[in-house]
């Protein structure tokens, strides 16, 4: 909409920035205050561990602790090894660079997952490759979905757990196979749509699967983009990837994001608090808002770190990785969240699900179906748990409502009426007001994803049922400011 990018006065924009930033700080302070007041109880129930400078540390976020521990144990070192192998082969034997990093990725996977773990991946890869040669998209989809389903079968899980001494080793295998399953689907469908030589494609499938920076956790690149960019990087090897100053700058940013994430779990025990309904029920209103903001902001900062280093290494290999997540505080729509938080997954869903099913080219029913199937797949891929089903339904409904409102406002008669009665600045303010309601429900759906249905239920009750007159109006006012900041960011064309 044109109104969404119309400029406002500097004073008004500055006011929105101050209110947005100030509300973040104050709500985080209130959550910190609540955390310290209930530190003893939280420590007894969740066993807060000793942190830095005498502070306790909330280690309830499984994903952050899981990847931090693996990073210290081995992944940081294997990623450094990839950088050495890639740079050395590019300098001495540029034509063998892809082969070198493929072999290194395979050996690195064996060293961490073991031979049995990697054999699971190789069996999946072989099955997918054979089925893809038939060039039947429906058959390829069926095979891939069945292989994903095996990840959640308890008998298979028990067998795979018996291969390792700790559950963390098994979970690393689980995450690796799950991420590789997206690559297998990408390869299968690209193979169905092309007629390339099978032997060459097998080599590129191995390279695509075992590309070490993306192997364990992503982000996702499509098979087509990966192979084209890797081939181009080999042919144009004389192009400089990074200067030392650029490399240090990007490494410094990743370190800063890591420090910010650690500060959050030292000063705000949001993950422990969200795990106990009693604490969520007694949180003061500002601390309740701080909890919601802290949970979604920590998730954002966490993925800046988890995607930041792999993307840095991929860029040094002259690939063009997906953009890093955009700050969730300037996300003012469901569509924007899906498009800009995990850009790689978004492009993957568009290319392999949304467009093949018709998308928006074949009318609203195809669009409804394509969007629904995309969300259903994401839910299934994550494990299909009850809370994920609610989250997927909320996101599906949110995207459909936003698209419906946008279509309604773009009708010629409606458009003319709006332009005749509202200035461009007022149109933008109205757009931000609508976005505030969308953002409120977007945050609610993210809380369901991050904390489960009990967190979403309590927030809904406290904000929109019990606090419809006292809590919801100021919350929507601040979300209106957040939306204006996001609109201004888009207006200025920030990356």
Secondary structure, DSSP 4 states (H G I P E B T S, - for coil): -GGGG----HHHHHHHHHHHHHHHHHHHHHHHHHHHHTHHHHHHHH-PEE-STT-EE----HHHHHHHHHIIIIIHHHHHHHHHHHHHHHHH-GGGHHHHHHHHHHHHHHHHHHHHHHHHHHHHHHHHHHHHTT--HHHHHHHHHHHHHGGG-HHHHHHHHTTSSSHHHHHHHHHHHHHHHHHHHHHHHHHHT----HHHHHHHHHHHHT-HHHHTT-----HHHHHHHHHHHHHTTTS----HHHHHHHHHHHHHHHHHHHHHHHH--HHHHHT-HHHHHH--HHHHHHHHHHHHHHHHHHHHHHHHHHHHHHHHTT--PPPPPPPGGG--SHHHHHHHSSHHHHHHHIIIIITTTTTTTT-HHHHHHHHHHHHHHHHHHHT--HHHHHHHHHHHHHHHHHHHHHHHHTSHHHHHHHHHHS-HHHHHHHHHHHHHHHHHHHHHHHHHHHH-HHHHHHHIIIIIITTTTTTHHHHHHHHHHHHHHHHHHHHHT--
